[in-house]
Amino acid sequence: MGILDWLISFASGTLYGGAVMLIALAAAIPYGAWQGLRWLAKKLPGGSHGDARTGR
């Protein structure tokens, strides 16, 4: 577990590691939100392309 401990301390303890983590989170959080919205749109009535029925 020596290399794992070193990687964790590097990622959280250095300026470079912190910058890499910040950039990764800045990219991952909006992407995850976008994927969640796409998933939710598919689950709602009408699917991901909307509901084009006239109501009759």
Contacts in CASP RR format, 6 or more apart in sequence:
PFRMAT RR
TARGET T0000
AUTHOR 0000-0000-0000
METHOD contacts of the structure
MODEL  1
MGILDWLISFASGTLYGGAVMLIALAAAIPYGAWQGLRWLAKKLPGGSHG
DARTGR
10 17 0 8 1.000
11 17 0 8 1.000
11 18 0 8 1.000
11 20 0 8 1.000
11 21 0 8 1.000
12 18 0 8 1.000
12 21 0 8 1.000
38 48 0 8 1.000
41 47 0 8 1.000
41 48 0 8 1.000
42 48 0 8 1.000
45 51 0 8 1.000
END
